[in-house]
Amino acid sequence: MIKTNNENDWNNWRWQLQNRITSLEELREYIHLTNEEIKYFKDVSEEYPFAVTPYYLSLVKDPKDLKDPIRLQIVPSLLEIDPVAQKNSHPNALNEEGFIKGLTHRYEDRALISVTSYCGVYCRHCMRKRIFKEGTHAIPKELLDIYFDYIKSHKNIKDVLISGGDPLTLDNERLKYILDNLSSIEHLEVIRIGSRVIVTLPQRLYDEDLLDILSKYDKLWINTHFNHPNEITKESKEAVLRLLKAGIPVNNQAVLLKDVNDEKETILELMRKLLSIKVKPQYLFHCDPITGAIHFKTSIEKGLEIMDYLRGRLSGFGIPTYAIDLPGGKGKVPLTPSHFKKLGNGYEFIAFDKSVVIIEE
Ligand code: SF4
């Protein structure tokens, strides 16, 4: 029984964090684990931490279903530490971080700062799994101040992504400190928070004091990370609604994950449901070759097939950009199904019903 009968507790984000499931014994009370999962739980979770909120665990529909998409995102798997399964991976495949720890300034006009290495749930597919090895904690104020000074002195930076870990697991006072400092930098035009609490701990957005703080910053956006339609619930809908009422737009960046969501109908349903709760599908990322997570990778062909399927079945603003983050910090590249080719005197297009249309120039 994951749920408490006390609704106030269930809707309280601190209760959710204080009652996280963090051990094998607790997890076994709620879902069936295979002998292999039980045997290697300690080895895997020592390498990459395990924790899940009661709320997110409650989204597992059938405790016996080994293919449940929520289960796959939370239960430690032997594949994470299997050298064969992790072949051709790298802990920091995207070459994040420069000469200041926790700060990435790759694109001329954008910077990313990591403000915590704590998350409500440790997703097994996380692209930053490497950072949790150093412990899960908030970044000290002294280091935050170094980030602010760097951004202040680089007037070309217009857009900052506050990342982690999950920044919205920080307490209100620390968040206000970060947002006050960033919003006082005049040349910054956009401040984004990358957070998965809407998905894994929506109760965080039931905190009126937090909403009051967030509503004060007119440059603020939230990027979140729904991967499966089963993650869209009345609680996550409520969390989004509260953010929208506070004037904060919410975009989604999903990742294409083997067995979790690599089916056409699953992605179509996800995008439809996102629109129904007023979240804009922004990206569908191809899974990065990260050590500990590469076993979630699908083929690019599969991703292109799914994108092709969405066309004609979903209005344009519901179709995300399918993109790959190139290894070595070479940046994002959109992956688009090819719908046209150049002819001698014009172009040949493939329409959504697969008919060929020629336009002469
Ligand atoms: S919430 Fe985000 S940063 Fe945290 S483990 Fe999940 S994917 Fe990684």
Residues whose N, C-alpha, C, O or C-beta is under 5 A from the ligand:
A	BS01	SF4	C119 V121 Y122 C123 C126 G164 G165 D166 R196
